[in-house]
Amino acid sequence: MNKSIIARNISKKYKLYKKSSERILDLITPKSYGEEFWALRDVSFQAEKGDVIGFIGINGSGKSTLSNIVAGIVPETNGTVELNGQAALIAVSSGLKNDLTGRQNIELKCLMLGFSKKQIEEMEDDIIEFAELEQFIDQPVKSYSSGMKSRLGFAISVSVDPDILIIDEALSVGDKAFAEKSLAKMKEFKEQGKTMIFVSHSIGQMKQFCEKILWLEYGMVKEFGNVEEVLPKYEAFIDNFKKMSKVEKEAYRKEALENHDVFI
Ligand SMILES: Nc1ncnc2c1ncn2[C@@H]1O[C@H](COP(=O)(O)OP(=O)(O)OP(=O)(O)O)[C@@H](O)[C@H]1O
């Protein structure tokens, strides 16, 4: 099979609560509390092995929710995701345990991924070196800056050699030198024919890296296609969107949602 990701009709419902007591009542009583919010609506896309796909869209359009669902970290409400191979997600907040040290986090994450103690010992030094955390690796992660956390998350995820690598804004924090090193690693992965999903607000990075673009808008697929085709349309949209007033933006949002078919 040449497909590495098949996402079919993914929808994600969150509940928004005004008070924390509503959240508890919603769990323990038959009555429904809170307001339903659909972060993703009927999203389908497929990736071939070796595809590098960029997720773009304005803030809140559902990019992180979708990447978390593809990575198996957040459950979908409706729809299915089929993966051919193991996926690893790198995000600024990617599952590091704050009370554990950097080293303990490496060990925990690798154990969870099925590596043996001996394999982990062999990988550990490379991870620490790649993350540039030699001095700090035995400190608790809660004392790390967001750049340090991101470096550690990136180093762990690439060292486990996943078939599908999902990178969510992880290159936007930290210094330029590390971003360049990470981009070089991603190029290496690309040459090895691994599938990558790249979430970023940087149109420059999208151009540099991605072959295909999935443009999300209010949780829906606006466009999915080749980068040369979709990115110029997105750039034009963003220019326009930035100029809209609050009222115009709200009217645009309402129209986009109304034009979408009922999906549940
Ligand atoms: N755990 C949650 N509970 C409730 N709502 C959520 C939750 N996570 C995300 N959302 C909402 O879902 C929508 C999509 O969020 P998501 O983070 O996926 O968007 P995004 O495109 O990645 O945004 P950004 O570019 O700002 O990172 C947003 O309106 C967000 O507020």
The ligand as a MOL file (V3000), in Angstrom:
LIG
                    3D

  0  0  0     0  0            999 V3000
M  V30 BEGIN CTAB
M  V30 COUNTS 31 33 0 0 0
M  V30 BEGIN ATOM
M  V30 1 N -9.5350 21.0380 24.5050 0
M  V30 2 C -10.3080 21.9320 23.8900 0
M  V30 3 N -11.5170 22.2760 24.4110 0
M  V30 4 C -12.3130 23.1660 23.7910 0
M  V30 5 N -12.0070 23.7780 22.6230 0
M  V30 6 C -10.8240 23.4730 22.0610 0
M  V30 7 C -9.9030 22.5430 22.6570 0
M  V30 8 N -8.8280 22.4510 21.8500 0
M  V30 9 C -9.0460 23.2850 20.8030 0
M  V30 10 N -10.2390 23.8960 20.9320 0
M  V30 11 C -10.8290 24.8590 20.0070 0
M  V30 12 O -10.8720 24.2420 18.7230 0
M  V30 13 C -10.5920 25.1950 17.7140 0
M  V30 14 C -9.4420 24.7010 16.8560 0
M  V30 15 O -8.2650 24.7600 17.6200 0
M  V30 16 P -6.8410 24.3370 17.0600 0
M  V30 17 O -5.8540 24.5730 18.1480 0
M  V30 18 O -6.9280 22.9850 16.4630 0
M  V30 19 O -6.6380 25.4010 15.8860 0
M  V30 20 P -5.3080 25.8410 15.1430 0
M  V30 21 O -5.6830 26.0380 13.7230 0
M  V30 22 O -4.2070 24.8770 15.4460 0
M  V30 23 O -5.0200 27.2400 15.8230 0
M  V30 24 P -3.6530 28.0760 16.0280 0
M  V30 25 O -3.1800 28.4520 14.6680 0
M  V30 26 O -4.1130 29.2510 16.8100 0
M  V30 27 O -2.7080 27.1850 16.7770 0
M  V30 28 C -10.3000 26.5160 18.4130 0
M  V30 29 O -11.4570 27.3130 18.3900 0
M  V30 30 C -9.9750 26.0930 19.8260 0
M  V30 31 O -10.3390 27.0970 20.7510 0
M  V30 END ATOM
M  V30 BEGIN BOND
M  V30 1 1 1 2
M  V30 2 1 2 3
M  V30 3 2 2 7
M  V30 4 2 3 4
M  V30 5 1 4 5
M  V30 6 2 5 6
M  V30 7 1 6 7
M  V30 8 1 6 10
M  V30 9 1 7 8
M  V30 10 2 8 9
M  V30 11 1 9 10
M  V30 12 1 10 11
M  V30 13 1 11 12
M  V30 14 1 11 30
M  V30 15 1 12 13
M  V30 16 1 13 14
M  V30 17 1 13 28
M  V30 18 1 14 15
M  V30 19 1 15 16
M  V30 20 2 16 17
M  V30 21 1 16 18
M  V30 22 1 16 19
M  V30 23 1 19 20
M  V30 24 2 20 21
M  V30 25 1 20 22
M  V30 26 1 20 23
M  V30 27 1 23 24
M  V30 28 2 24 25
M  V30 29 1 24 26
M  V30 30 1 24 27
M  V30 31 1 28 29
M  V30 32 1 28 30
M  V30 33 1 30 31
M  V30 END BOND
M  V30 END CTAB
M  END
